[in-house]
Amino acid sequence: MHGPASPGWLLVALCAATGAYCLLRMRSGVEEQRRAAGGEALMGFGMAAMAVPAAVFTPPSWAWPVYTAVFGGAALRALWTARTSSHHLHHLVGASAMVYMAVAMAVSPGHHGGAGVPVVTGVLLLYFTGYVLLSGVRLIPVTAGGAAVGWGDRPELARACRLSMGIAMVAMLLTL
C-alpha cells in the first residue's frame, strides 16, 4: 500500500498477529468457528502482505493477479457459505474489498493516492468504519461467568481480531 513506512509496518504487524491468532482459533472444537477462523487467517495474512510499504518492497506485476484470484476464490466461498450464516456476508465484503484493492494496485502500481474508484472506495470506507464502530461497542465488557475456555474459543478475542482487521481495512482503503 502507499503511504509512510512506519505506519505501514505497524499495519503489517497488526495484520500478521491477527492472522496468527486466527490460526490458533482454527484449533477450536466448534466447526463453524474453525471455518470462520480459516477465512479470517487468510484475510489477516493477505492484508499483512498487501500492507508492506511500497517504498520497501514493490511486488512483481504477477502478484496482483494472484491476490485477485486468491481473494476472488475466498469471496466465492464466502458467498456459498453465506447461505447458512449471515456472518459470512462480512467475509464476502472483506474478500471483495481485497480483490478491489488488488485490481486497483495492478492498474496503478507505484502511484500515490487515487488508485481506486472513489465511489467504491467511499462505500467500502463507510461499511468498514461502521463495522469498526459496531465491533468496538460489542467489545464493551458485560458481566459474565462460566467455565474457562481455550484460546481458540474465546469470543471476545475473536471479536477483537475482527475489529483489528476492520481497522486495518480502513487504513488500507485510506492509503489506496
FENGIBEL-V472297 format. One record per backbone hydrogen bond with DSSP energy under -1.0 kcal/mol. CO is the residue of the C=O (numbers start at 1). NH is the residue of the N-H. E is the energy in kcal/mol with one decimal. If there is no record, write none. Layout:
# FENGIBEL-V472297
CO:NH:E  CO:NH:E
This chain:
# FENGIBEL-V472297
1:54:-1.6  4:8:-1.2  5:9:-2.6  6:10:-2.0  7:11:-2.2  8:12:-2.2  9:13:-2.6  10:14:-2.6  11:15:-2.5  12:16:-2.7  13:17:-2.5  14:18:-2.2  15:19:-2.6  16:20:-2.4  17:21:-2.3  18:22:-2.3  19:23:-1.7  20:24:-1.6  21:25:-2.1  24:27:-1.7  25:28:-1.8  30:34:-2.0  31:35:-2.4  32:36:-2.4  33:37:-2.6  34:38:-2.0  35:39:-1.8  36:40:-2.3  37:41:-2.4  38:42:-2.1  39:43:-2.1  40:44:-2.7  41:45:-2.7  42:46:-2.5  43:47:-2.9  44:48:-2.1  45:49:-2.3  46:50:-2.3  47:51:-1.8  53:56:-1.4  53:57:-2.2  60:63:-1.9  62:66:-1.2  63:67:-2.6  64:68:-2.6  65:69:-2.4  66:70:-2.8  67:71:-2.8  68:72:-2.0  69:73:-2.3  70:74:-2.0  71:75:-2.2  72:76:-2.2  73:77:-2.3  74:78:-2.4  75:79:-2.4  76:80:-2.2  77:81:-2.6  78:82:-1.4  80:83:-1.0  81:84:-1.5  81:85:-1.1  85:88:-1.3  86:89:-1.8  88:92:-2.2  89:93:-2.3  90:94:-2.7  91:95:-2.9  92:96:-2.3  93:97:-2.3  94:98:-1.9  95:99:-2.2  96:100:-2.6  97:101:-2.6  98:102:-2.5  99:103:-2.6  100:104:-2.5  101:105:-2.5  102:106:-2.0  103:107:-2.3  104:108:-1.7  108:111:-1.3  117:121:-2.8  118:122:-2.6  119:123:-2.4  120:124:-2.5  121:125:-2.6  122:126:-2.4  123:127:-2.5  124:128:-2.8  125:129:-2.4  126:130:-2.4  127:131:-2.5  128:132:-2.5  129:133:-2.4  130:134:-2.6  131:135:-2.8  132:136:-2.4  133:137:-1.9  134:138:-1.9  137:140:-1.4  150:153:-1.5  154:158:-1.8  155:159:-2.4  156:160:-2.1  157:161:-2.2  158:162:-2.3  159:163:-2.7  160:164:-2.5  161:165:-2.1  162:166:-2.2  163:167:-2.5  164:168:-2.4  165:169:-2.3  166:170:-2.1  167:171:-2.3  168:172:-2.6  169:173:-2.5  170:174:-2.3  171:175:-1.5  176:115:-1.5
